Amino acid sequence: MLAERRKKHPRITLKAHFILFLCAFFIGALLANLHWPDESFWLGYQIENALKQFTDRGLSRSAFPVFLLKYRLPVWIMLCLLSCFYRGKFALSLFSGWLGLSLGILSATLAKQFSILGISMTGAMLFPQILAYLPVYILLIKNRLKRSAVYVVKCALLSGIFLTGVLGEYFLNPWFLEKMYAVISAVASHTN
């Protein structure tokens, strides 16, 4: 009976995180459209401006450690550490909600700015790093509260996969975004 509970627990937890993510995504989209339409317009304008001036020439191997240490590693370490504790369940839930809310606001903003092509622009902003970040986050949620030497090894393996996502975000995503914006601009100019 106890083994059955342990097996079912990660599924329920993943479902709860997914539902929380979707609800927060919907709330974020509503906030961007109803409560903060002016802010959403300016955010979309700033994103489009940044994409017009976008070039990957500023990327360098020497700047990558700064990007990793400043933007990605603190969040990852915090999630790994919090997942070891009972209260980490709440922190991981808050993080899932925050991801949903921010992605909802971003998606609605880009949909306003680029119409239906804004959805593909949102996808472009997440590719290819989402291919590493999503499985790592799901596995982190599933392995929560397993404090042992095996958990440390699992966290180290997950950190390696997370690092590949960060590498993809830093080196491949700018190129992909640049190409996607060129396609969206070409389609937009043909429709006008």
C-alpha distance (Angstrom), angle and dihedral (degrees) to the residues before:
residue distance angle dihedral
M1 . . .
L2 3.81 . .
A3 3.81 91.5 .
E4 3.82 89.8 53.1
R5 3.80 91.2 53.3
R6 3.78 91.7 51.3
K7 3.80 90.9 50.5
K8 3.79 93.8 49.8
H9 3.80 96.1 43.5
P10 3.85 98.0 75.7
R11 3.82 91.3 50.1
I12 3.78 92.2 52.2
T13 3.79 90.0 46.1
L14 3.80 92.4 50.1
K15 3.80 91.0 47.9
A16 3.79 90.5 50.4
H17 3.80 91.3 49.7
F18 3.79 91.3 47.8
I19 3.81 92.9 49.1
L20 3.80 90.7 46.7
F21 3.81 90.2 49.2
L22 3.83 92.4 50.3
C23 3.82 93.4 46.4
A24 3.79 91.6 48.8
F25 3.83 90.1 46.0
F26 3.81 90.0 54.1
I27 3.81 91.7 47.0
G28 3.82 90.2 49.2
A29 3.80 91.5 51.5
L30 3.81 90.3 48.8
L31 3.79 92.5 48.0
A32 3.81 91.3 50.7
N33 3.79 91.6 50.2
L34 3.79 103.3 36.0
H35 3.79 111.8 20.3
W36 3.81 103.1 29.0
P37 3.82 106.4 26.2
D38 3.82 93.8 139.6
E39 3.79 92.9 47.8
S40 3.79 89.3 46.4
F41 3.81 90.7 51.6
W42 3.80 92.1 51.9
L43 3.79 92.2 45.4
G44 3.81 89.7 52.0
Y45 3.80 90.3 47.7
Q46 3.81 91.2 50.6
I47 3.81 91.9 48.2
E48 3.80 91.2 50.2
N49 3.81 90.8 47.2
A50 3.79 90.6 50.4
L51 3.80 90.8 49.0
K52 3.82 91.7 50.5
Q53 3.80 89.9 54.9
F54 3.77 92.7 38.0
T55 3.75 120.1 130.7
D56 3.77 130.6 152.7
R57 3.81 92.9 -138.7
G58 3.81 90.3 101.2
L59 3.80 92.3 63.7
S60 3.75 116.6 101.6
R61 3.75 136.0 168.7
S62 3.79 90.6 -124.0
A63 3.83 91.9 57.1
F64 3.81 93.4 50.6
P65 3.84 96.2 82.2
V66 3.81 89.6 53.3
F67 3.83 90.6 51.2
L68 3.81 90.5 47.5
L69 3.81 95.7 46.7
K70 3.80 95.8 41.3
Y71 3.81 103.6 41.0
R72 3.79 114.3 15.8
L73 3.80 111.9 23.2
P74 3.85 98.2 58.5
V75 3.80 92.0 54.6
W76 3.80 92.5 45.8
I77 3.81 93.8 48.6
M78 3.79 90.4 47.5
L79 3.82 91.6 51.5
C80 3.82 92.5 47.6
L81 3.79 92.9 48.8
L82 3.78 95.0 44.0
S83 3.79 91.7 49.2
C84 3.82 88.3 63.9
F85 3.79 93.5 64.8
Y86 3.77 134.0 66.6
R87 3.82 92.0 -118.7
G88 3.79 88.3 52.1
K89 3.80 87.7 83.2
F90 3.79 88.3 68.4
A91 3.83 92.6 45.3
L92 3.80 92.4 50.6
S93 3.81 88.9 48.8
L94 3.79 90.5 51.5
F95 3.80 89.6 49.8
S96 3.82 91.1 51.2
G97 3.80 89.3 50.4
W98 3.80 91.8 47.9
L99 3.81 90.9 50.5
G100 3.80 91.0 50.7
L101 3.80 94.1 46.4
S102 3.79 94.9 47.8
L103 3.80 93.3 44.2
G104 3.81 90.1 48.8
I105 3.80 91.7 52.5
L106 3.81 91.6 45.5
S107 3.82 93.5 47.4
A108 3.80 93.3 48.9
T109 3.80 91.1 46.4
L110 3.79 93.0 51.1
A111 3.82 91.4 44.5
K112 3.80 88.5 55.4
Q113 3.78 92.2 47.4
F114 3.81 100.1 42.5
S115 3.85 101.1 19.3
I116 3.81 113.1 -138.5
L117 3.81 91.1 -13.0
G118 3.81 87.9 65.6
I119 3.79 88.3 79.2
S120 3.79 90.3 59.5
M121 3.80 88.6 46.5
T122 3.80 89.4 55.4
G123 3.79 88.4 51.7
A124 3.80 90.2 49.2
M125 3.79 90.7 53.5
L126 3.80 89.7 55.3
F127 3.80 98.6 43.4
P128 3.07 130.3 131.5
Q129 3.82 97.8 -2.1
I130 3.80 92.9 62.0
L131 3.82 88.0 67.2
A132 3.82 88.0 66.8
Y133 3.81 102.5 28.1
L134 3.81 97.1 53.4
P135 3.83 98.6 52.2
V136 3.80 91.1 42.3
Y137 3.80 92.3 52.0
I138 3.81 91.9 46.5
L139 3.80 91.5 49.8
L140 3.79 90.2 47.1
I141 3.80 90.2 54.5
K142 3.82 92.0 46.7
N143 3.82 93.2 49.7
R144 3.78 95.3 46.3
L145 3.82 118.3 135.9
K146 3.77 96.1 17.9
R147 3.78 99.4 125.0
S148 3.78 106.6 -176.9
A149 3.77 141.9 102.1
V150 3.81 88.5 -85.8
Y151 3.81 89.6 57.3
V152 3.81 90.3 54.8
V153 3.81 89.9 52.2
K154 3.82 90.5 47.8
C155 3.82 90.4 50.1
A156 3.80 90.1 50.2
L157 3.81 91.0 51.4
L158 3.80 91.3 45.9
S159 3.80 89.0 49.1
G160 3.81 89.4 55.5
I161 3.80 90.8 52.8
F162 3.81 89.5 44.9
L163 3.80 88.9 53.2
T164 3.81 90.5 54.9
G165 3.80 87.4 54.1
V166 3.79 91.0 51.5
L167 3.81 90.2 49.0
G168 3.80 89.8 51.0
E169 3.79 91.4 47.7
Y170 3.77 93.2 50.0
F171 3.80 102.1 39.8
L172 3.84 107.7 22.6
N173 3.80 104.6 29.6
P174 3.84 95.7 65.7
W175 3.80 90.9 54.6
F176 3.80 91.5 46.5
L177 3.83 92.2 47.6
E178 3.78 91.6 49.9
K179 3.83 91.6 52.6
M180 3.80 93.3 44.9
Y181 3.81 92.2 50.1
A182 3.82 89.6 50.5
V183 3.81 89.9 53.4
I184 3.82 92.7 46.7
S185 3.81 91.2 47.9
A186 3.82 91.1 49.7
V187 3.82 92.2 49.2
A188 3.82 91.4 46.0
S189 3.83 91.9 50.8
H190 3.83 91.0 50.5
T191 3.82 92.2 51.8
N192 3.81 92.9 50.4
